[in-house]
Each structure stands twice: as C-alpha cells, then as structure tokens.
C-alpha cells in the first residue's frame, strides 16, 4: 500500500474526523461525546501549536487514517519521563470500517513510523497508549516499539514505549 500524508485542515476535515473520533471503536481517543465544534476546536489548537501537528494519511488520494506528531518534551509527556534529543511523540487512528482489509492497520503504523523516521532529526519515537489497548501494543511491537514502563497521565494509565530507527529497520526487515 502506498500512503501519502497531508496536513490536516481543521475546518475542512472536521466532519470526517468527527465521524472517526466518535465511533465506538475509537474509544481510546476519549472523544465519544464530542460535537463537531469540539473536534474543530481541538484540531485548531493543534494547528496553532508549534509543538504538535495533525496529518491525514491518504491511500490513493483518499483520507484513510489520522496521524498526530508532537514534541513529548512540551506536549503529552512533559514531566512524565526524561526526554532525549530527537524524541518525537506519535498517535495514529485507523477509522472503523464495514469492510476491513487484513493487514491494513499494520501497514498504517509501518507507514507512520517510516514517515517520522524520514526526518533525520528523529532519533526515537515515543508512544503512550492506554495500558488496556492490547491491540495497539501488538502493533507497536510489530514495528519495533519496546515498552519501558507504565505511567499515569491525567486521562489514563499509559504504557510508555519507544522505537529507535534501528529497531524499526530490524522489525520491518523481519
């Protein structure tokens, strides 16, 4: 699968995102009860923040998933771990579908991780999924993430995990 990425437009893309984020399968995004305006506001805040950005992943030019990149020294994980130079935080969401494609989500996390490592300044990718989200833990492990420890964030108990460029290269070569 050949994915491309484009910056998310908080106003133009908010209706699409609203459907994705409020679906029961997106429960770990904690936006189940969000109104369209809440989604617009949340992504306007991301767009205005120099320490984070949201991108749409496209498949054949059509929106297929959401990816967020952030600086963990300033957002999400600030004060919860000791950041290293080159750390980049990431979230991704593959929307629910009535016609799932086997291996699609793994292809997405592989593409997202590869995209982040295209930046030579990225030394390590940091994720902090909910400790109960076993499906994403398995996906993270498949592309080279190694759990370090559980941490308590304001909104959840999270599994702090890291992926280096070398671990990613080994995982996707296997």
C-alpha positions in Angstrom: 0.0 0.0 0.0 1.3 3.4 -1.0 0.3 6.0 1.6 0.9 9.8 1.3 0.4 12.4 4.0 -1.0 15.9 4.0 -1.6 18.4 6.8 -5.0 18.2 8.4 -7.3 21.2 7.7 -9.2 21.5 11.0 -12.2 23.1 9.3 -12.3 21.2 6.0 -11.6 17.8 7.6 -13.6 18.2 10.9 -16.7 16.4 9.7 -14.7 13.4 8.6 -12.7 13.4 11.8 -15.8 13.8 13.9 -17.2 10.5 12.4 -13.9 8.7 13.1 -13.3 10.0 16.6 -16.9 9.5 17.9 -17.2 5.9 16.6 -17.2 3.3 19.5 -14.0 1.7 18.0 -12.2 5.0 18.7 -13.0 4.8 22.4 -9.3 5.2 23.4 -9.3 8.7 21.8 -11.8 9.8 24.5 -13.9 11.9 22.2 -17.0 9.7 22.0 -19.3 12.5 23.0 -17.6 15.3 21.1 -19.6 17.6 19.0 -18.4 18.8 15.6 -17.3 22.1 17.1 -15.3 20.2 19.8 -13.4 18.4 17.1 -12.8 21.6 15.1 -11.6 23.4 18.3 -9.3 20.5 19.3 -7.6 20.4 15.9 -7.5 24.2 15.6 -5.5 24.2 18.8 -3.1 21.5 17.4 -2.7 23.5 14.2 -1.8 26.6 16.1 0.7 24.8 18.4 4.4 24.8 17.3 4.9 21.6 19.3 2.4 19.4 17.5 0.7 18.7 14.2 -2.0 16.5 12.7 -1.8 14.9 9.3 -4.2 12.8 7.3 -2.8 9.6 5.8 -4.1 9.1 2.3 -4.5 5.9 0.3 -4.9 6.6 -3.5 -5.6 10.3 -2.6 -8.4 9.5 -0.2 -8.3 10.0 3.6 -7.5 6.7 5.2 -6.2 7.5 8.7 -5.1 10.2 11.2 -1.6 10.8 12.5 -0.5 13.2 15.1 3.1 14.1 15.7 4.1 16.0 18.9 7.2 17.1 20.8 7.0 15.0 24.0 9.2 17.5 25.9 6.4 20.0 25.5 3.1 18.1 25.0 1.5 14.9 26.3 4.5 13.6 28.2 6.1 16.8 29.6 7.2 16.0 33.1 6.3 12.3 32.9 9.6 11.0 31.5 13.1 12.3 30.7 13.0 13.2 27.0 16.1 12.7 24.9 17.2 14.8 21.9 15.4 13.6 18.8 12.4 12.2 20.6 9.1 12.5 18.7 5.7 11.6 20.0 3.0 10.0 17.8 -0.6 9.0 17.8 -2.5 7.3 15.0 -6.1 6.4 14.3 -7.4 4.0 11.7 -11.1 4.6 11.4 -13.7 1.9 11.8 -14.9 0.3 8.6 -17.6 -2.1 7.5 -15.0 -3.7 5.1 -11.8 -4.3 7.0 -8.7 -5.1 5.0 -6.4 -7.7 6.6 -3.0 -6.1 7.5 -4.2 -2.6 6.8 -3.6 -1.2 10.3 -0.2 -2.8 10.4 0.6 -1.2 7.1 -0.6 2.2 8.5 1.7 2.0 11.6 4.6 1.0 9.4 4.0 3.9 7.1 3.6 6.4 10.0 6.8 5.2 11.7 8.7 5.3 8.4 7.4 8.8 7.7 8.5 10.0 11.1 12.0 8.5 10.6 12.3 10.2 7.2 13.2 13.3 9.3 17.0 12.8 10.1 16.4 14.7 13.4 14.1 11.9 14.7 16.1 9.6 16.8 13.3 7.8 18.6 9.5 7.7 18.5 7.6 7.8 21.8 4.1 6.4 22.3 1.8 6.3 25.3 -1.2 4.1 24.6 -3.7 3.1 27.2 -2.4 0.1 29.1 -5.6 -1.8 28.2 -5.3 -1.2 24.5 -3.7 -4.7 23.8 -4.3 -4.4 20.0 -2.2 -1.3 19.7 0.5 -2.8 21.9 0.9 -5.7 19.5 1.0 -3.3 16.5 3.6 -1.2 18.2 5.7 -4.3 19.0 5.4 -5.4 15.4 7.2 -2.3 14.1 9.9 -2.2 16.8 8.5 -0.4 19.9 9.7 -1.6 23.2 7.6 -0.9 26.4 9.6 0.8 29.1 7.1 1.3 31.9 3.6 2.3 32.8 2.9 6.0 33.6 -0.1 7.8 34.9 -1.3 10.6 32.6 -4.1 12.9 33.7 -6.6 11.0 31.5 -5.3 7.4 31.5 -2.8 4.8 32.7 -0.4 4.5 29.7 2.3 2.2 28.5 5.3 4.3 27.7 7.1 2.7 24.7 10.0 3.7 22.4 11.1 2.8 18.9 14.6 3.6 17.6 15.4 3.8 13.9 17.5 0.6 14.2 14.7 -1.4 16.0 12.2 -0.2 13.3 14.6 -1.3 10.5 15.0 -4.7 12.1 11.3 -5.2 12.7 10.2 -4.3 9.1 13.1 -6.4 7.6 12.0 -9.5 9.6 
